[in-house]
Amino acid sequence: MPDEPPSSITPAHRGMGHLSNVVANTAAHPAAQIMSIVACMSWLIWGGSTTALASFASIGGLILTQMVLNQQRRRDIALHLKIDELILSKSGARNEVAGIEQKTLEEMERVRSGRDTV
């Protein structure tokens, strides 16, 4: 096997990324959302503290939001890579727009108007 550069992604990082994806996908399922409503209603019916429920819900919501944002970020990166590949493989396409998402808004506007290249 040829010499490969060392990966900056550790097994722990890869494992946590996988766990984040699994939790985000599970939490997005309608059954999980119904179960959370039932759990909250049960908590309140059986006399649980509303302060504790609000705390758990806030912390859980914050964690799930970060997991979903991470998942969306990965999908966005993959989509940009696919689009860049298509742009670069198509003859006649303006190759300067591949990777334009890394540029400033002003640079993007110049490319859009045709006044400048990236």
C-alpha positions as CSV (number, residue, x, y, z in Angstrom):
1,M,0.0,0.0,0.0
2,P,1.4,3.4,-0.9
3,D,2.3,5.9,1.9
4,E,-0.9,7.6,2.9
5,P,-0.9,10.9,4.8
6,P,-2.0,10.5,8.4
7,S,-5.6,11.2,8.9
8,S,-6.6,14.0,11.1
9,I,-9.8,12.1,12.0
10,T,-9.3,9.9,15.0
11,P,-11.4,6.8,15.6
12,A,-13.1,8.6,18.5
13,H,-14.0,11.5,16.2
14,R,-15.3,9.1,13.6
15,G,-17.3,7.1,16.2
16,M,-18.9,10.3,17.6
17,G,-19.8,11.4,14.1
18,H,-21.5,8.1,13.5
19,L,-23.3,8.3,16.8
20,S,-24.4,11.9,16.0
21,N,-25.8,10.8,12.7
22,V,-27.7,7.8,14.2
23,V,-29.2,10.0,17.0
24,A,-30.2,12.8,14.5
25,N,-31.8,10.3,12.2
26,T,-33.6,8.5,15.0
27,A,-34.9,11.8,16.6
28,A,-36.2,12.9,13.2
29,H,-38.5,9.9,12.9
30,P,-42.2,10.6,13.7
31,A,-42.4,7.8,16.2
32,A,-39.6,9.4,18.3
33,Q,-41.4,12.7,18.2
34,I,-44.6,11.1,19.4
35,M,-42.7,9.3,22.1
36,S,-41.2,12.5,23.4
37,I,-44.6,14.1,23.6
38,V,-46.0,11.1,25.5
39,A,-43.0,11.1,27.8
40,C,-43.5,14.8,28.6
41,M,-47.2,14.4,29.2
42,S,-46.6,11.4,31.4
43,W,-43.9,13.3,33.4
44,L,-46.4,16.1,34.1
45,I,-49.4,13.8,34.9
46,W,-47.3,11.8,37.4
47,G,-46.3,14.9,39.2
48,G,-42.8,15.5,37.9
49,S,-41.2,18.9,38.3
50,T,-41.9,21.3,35.4
51,T,-38.5,23.0,36.1
52,A,-36.7,19.6,35.7
53,L,-38.7,18.8,32.5
54,A,-37.9,22.2,31.1
55,S,-34.2,21.8,31.9
56,F,-34.1,18.3,30.3
57,A,-36.0,19.6,27.2
58,S,-33.7,22.6,26.8
59,I,-30.5,20.5,27.1
60,G,-31.9,17.8,24.8
61,G,-33.0,20.4,22.3
62,L,-29.6,22.0,22.2
63,I,-27.8,18.7,21.8
64,L,-30.1,17.6,19.0
65,T,-29.9,20.9,17.2
66,Q,-26.1,20.6,17.1
67,M,-26.4,17.0,15.8
68,V,-28.8,18.0,13.1
69,L,-26.6,21.0,12.1
70,N,-23.6,18.7,11.9
71,Q,-25.5,16.3,9.6
72,Q,-26.6,19.2,7.4
73,R,-23.1,20.5,7.2
74,R,-21.8,17.1,6.0
75,R,-24.6,16.9,3.4
76,D,-23.8,20.5,2.2
77,I,-20.1,19.7,1.8
78,A,-20.9,16.5,-0.1
79,L,-23.3,18.3,-2.4
80,H,-20.7,21.1,-3.1
81,L,-18.1,18.4,-3.9
82,K,-20.5,16.7,-6.4
83,I,-21.5,20.0,-8.0
84,D,-17.8,21.1,-8.3
85,E,-17.0,17.7,-9.9
86,L,-19.8,18.2,-12.5
87,I,-18.7,21.8,-13.3
88,L,-15.1,20.8,-13.7
89,S,-16.0,17.8,-16.0
90,K,-18.3,19.8,-18.3
91,S,-16.7,21.4,-21.2
92,G,-17.8,25.0,-21.7
93,A,-18.7,25.5,-18.1
94,R,-17.0,28.3,-16.2
95,N,-14.6,26.5,-14.0
96,E,-14.1,29.5,-11.8
97,V,-17.5,28.9,-10.2
98,A,-16.3,25.6,-8.8
99,G,-15.6,26.3,-5.1
100,I,-17.1,29.8,-5.2
101,E,-18.8,29.2,-1.8
102,Q,-15.4,29.9,-0.2
103,K,-15.4,33.5,-1.7
104,T,-16.9,36.7,-0.3
105,L,-20.3,37.9,-1.3
106,E,-18.7,40.7,-3.3
107,E,-16.6,38.3,-5.3
108,M,-19.6,36.1,-5.9
109,E,-21.6,39.1,-7.2
110,R,-18.8,40.1,-9.6
111,V,-18.8,36.5,-11.0
112,R,-22.6,36.6,-11.3
113,S,-22.6,39.8,-13.2
114,G,-19.7,38.6,-15.4
115,R,-17.4,41.6,-14.5
116,D,-14.8,39.4,-13.0
117,T,-13.5,35.9,-12.6
118,V,-12.7,34.3,-9.2
